[in-house]
Amino acid sequence: MTTEEGVTFNTGYQLHPSPLPVCLGLLNNDKDGQWARHAKMPFSKFRKATLKTQFYFPREGNKQKNIADEWIRLSTGEKFTNAALGYVCDMWPMPAESFLNEENPYDFNSKGSPLKSAKFWYPTVLLNLDIKKQLPKGGVEWLFVRVATKQIKNGRMDLEIIILDEGAEVVAISHHVALAISSERNLADRQTGPRI
């Protein structure tokens, strides 16, 4: 990216609706008034990669069912670099869950058990990633991620993921096509040995 040349224009792009304001200094200690840390992501039994990330969601939940916002950082203390953006573009709340359950397992106001509501698994069919900005060589501690879906139909959904840095600059954009299939296919005991 450091050798790329060509026209550059400031398009004035901003997320709509605007994300809630944040104070990362307060968020660092989970004391921000708008954002709070989820101790453990739902479905981590079969989304084990989520254990490597700390997730901070709006305290009052996301205002639209088809959009989920989050601030994230690595639980290992490492920093996000451009090499980690492929991982980042796959670490977010599943938007379909807000439509499937009365109690959204990613919402702090939820009273239900997230594990009881794990009805679906969302395997990725297609994922593209367009990195828009080179992160500093040493990486960054925090990234903001918005995931949005435009349509969920016949067990298939589109996802748009926008990753911003602390200065609200677009770092990367990713588009996915994913399926929504029974979580039993991912939670069932595996058979070993020859099938009879």
Summary of the structure (lengths in Angstrom):
residues: 196
radius of gyration: 17.7
end to end distance: 53.6
largest distance: 62.9
contacts: 508
relative contact order: 0.17
helix: 13%
strand: 30%
